[in-house]
Amino acid sequence: DVWFSVGVPTSGNLSVILQEISANNLAFAVYTGVPGALSIVANSCNCNDFVSLSGLAGGTTVYIRVWPQTGIVNTGSFQLCAYEPIPPPNDSPCGANGTYALPVGLSCSLTPFSTQNATALPALYTVPAPSCGTPVAGGDVWFSAVMPATGSMTFNTQAGTLSDMAMTVYTVSSGTMTTNCATQGAVTLTEVSCNDNFGASTMPSLTIGGSAGVTYYVRM
C-alpha cells in the first residue's frame, strides 16, 4: 500500500477522488490519529474511487491509504486528489426555503435538483431513521412544502443521474425551524411517511394528508 496526508478544512468536510491510470481494482480509506495509532474513518473505505466525508475535526491531519484490492504488488499508477466540498444550500432542513420551498399547485412541474456534496445531518436535529430506503449513506438534501386548503398533496420525483432514491416526509414536533442555518437551534422532527419505490419505479412518490397551512419537510 501507499500513504498520503491531507489537512482537514475548518468546515470538517473532505472529499477524496481516486482515478486509476495503469493500475486497476484499487481501494482507499481515510484514517485519523497519528502514525502508529490510526483509526479508520467510518464509511471512508471505498472501492468506487470517490468518498465524501463530514464531521471531521477541522485543522487536523488525516491519512489516505491506497492499495490493490487483489493484493497484487506493483499494479501501476493512479491519480489522487482531496478537496473541500461545498454543500448545497438545502443540505439541512433549515435550508429548505426559497428555491427549495416547493410550490403546491393543481399540477406537477418537475424541477431539477442535485445531492452533490450533500453531508450528513447536523447533531442539532433529532430525526428518526427513515422507515424505508435505509441505511442513509452519504448526505441528504431537504425541501419544504405547505399543506394546501384541500388537506392533501403529492410529491413526485423523476430519475436524473440518480435513478434509485428514497423520500421521507417530516413535521416539526419540537423546537422552531428557522430559515437561517447559522442561528438554527435544536429541532425534533417526526416522520409522516416514507417511500423508496413507487410501483415498478425505483424513484419515490408520496401522497400525504394533513392540516392546511402546516409546513412539511421532505428529505431526499
N, C-alpha and C positions, 0 to 999 in steps of 0.2 A: 504494500500500500504506500501512498504518498500523502503528505500532510500540508495544509496551508492554514494561515491565521488571518483573521479579519476583525477590525474594531466594530462594535455594535453601535449604530446611530443612537442618539439620545431618545428617539421615539421607541426604541426597543423592537423595531420591525426590521427584518432582514430577509431578503430573497436570494437564493443561490441557483444559478443555471450552469449545468454541465453539458458541453457539446462534444461528442466524440468525433475524432478525425480518423486516425487509422485504428484506434482502439475500438472495441465493441463490448457490449454487456458489462459496462461499468456501473458501479453503485457508489453512493456517497452518503455521509452522515455528518451532522454538526454536533460538536461537544462543547461543554462549558467546563470551567475549572482551570487547573494548571497542569502542565505536562507531568505525568506520573500519577495524577489524581483527577482524571477526566470523567465526566458523566455525559452520556448521550442525551441530547435534547429530544423530548417526546415528539413523535411524528416527523422527525428530521431524517430518518433513514429512508433513502429514496432510490428507486431503480428506474425512474422515469425522467431523469435529467432536470427536474425542477422541484424546488420546495420553497414555500413562503412561511416565515415564522413571525410570531408576535409575542410580546410579553418577555422578551429577553432584557437583561439588565443593561441599560444604555451606558456607554463608555467602557464596557468590559471587552475582553478579547474572547472570541470563540474560535474553535479549531475545526477545520473541514478535512475529513478523511476520505480519500478516493481509492477504490480497489476494484479489481475484476471479479465479477460475480462467480465466474467459473474457476477461480483460483489459479488461472494460468499466469505465469510470470512474464513480464516484459511484453504486454499485449499491444502497446502502441501509444499514440499521442491523443491529447484531448485539449479542449479549452474550458476555462472555468471563470465565472465572474460572480461577484456578490454586490448587491445594491440595496438601497433603502426604498422599499415600495411605498408609494403614496396612496393611502386607502381612499376609496370613493367617498363622497360626502355622506352617503346613506349607509356607511359601514356599521352604524349603530342606530337604534330606534330614534334617538334624538335628531338624527339627520333625515328622518322620513318626512320632510316637509318641502315646500316649494315644488321643484320638478318632481320630487318623489312622493308628493301627495296626489294619489290617483283620482282623477275625476270620475264621478259615478253618474253616467248618463243613461239614456234609453237604449244605446247600442255600444258595442265594444270597439274601441280604436286602439290597436296594439302599438306600443312604443318600445323601441329597442333600449335595453339596459345592459350593464356588464357587472360581473363579480370580480373583475381583475383587481388584484391587490387587496381584496377584502380580508379582514383579520377576524380573529376570534372575538366574541362578545366581552366587553369590559366587565370587571367584577362587580361594579356598582349596580348591574342589572341582575335581579333574581328571576331567572326564566327556567321553567321546567323543560327537560329534554323533549323534543318533538315526539309525538306518538307514532310517527311514520318517518321513513327516509333516513333513519339513523344508521351509523353514527354521523354527526355533523363534522365532516373533515374539512380542514382549512377554514375559510371565512364564510360569512354570510352577508347579505345586504337586506335592507329594510325599506318598506313603503308604508304609507298610511292611507286610509280611506274613511270617509264619514258616512254612516248608515243613512240612506235617504228616507223620505217620509213613508215609502212603501214598506219599510222594515225588512227588506231583502236585497242582497246584492251578490253578484257573481264575479269571481276572479278567474280570468283565463290566462294561459300562457301559450307561447309558441316556441319551438326549438330554434336556436340560432347555432352558434358554435358549441353551445351546451345543449345536449339533447336528452338528458336524464336528470331531472331536478326534483326537488321537493318543496312544498309550501306549507307554512303553518301560520294561522291567524290567531292573534292575541288581543286581549284588552288589558288596560292598566287596572290592577286590583289594589295597589298601594303605592303612595308617592305621587308625584306630579311630573309628567313628561314635559320637558321644555323643548324649544327649537334652537337652543344654544348648547352644543355639546360641551363647551368649556365650563359651563356652570351647572350642568346636569347633576342632580342629586340621585340618591338611591331610589330605584323603582322596582316594583314587583309586577310581573306580567303573568296572566293566566291564559292557558291555551283554550281556544274556542273550537278549532277544527284543524285537521291536517290531511294532506293528500300528496302522494308521490307518483301515482299512476292513475290516469283518468281513462277508463275503458282500455282500449288497446294501446293508448299513447303512454310513453314514459315521461311525459310532461304533465304537471298537475293542473287541476281545475277545482274550484270550490265555490259552492253557493251557501251562504250563511244568512241567518235571520237574527234580528235584534231590534233594539230601541232606536228610533230615529234620532240623529244628532250625536250618537256615540262614535268616538274615533276608534278604529281598529288598526292594528299594526301587523303587517304582512312580512314574514321572514322567508327569504329565498336562499 
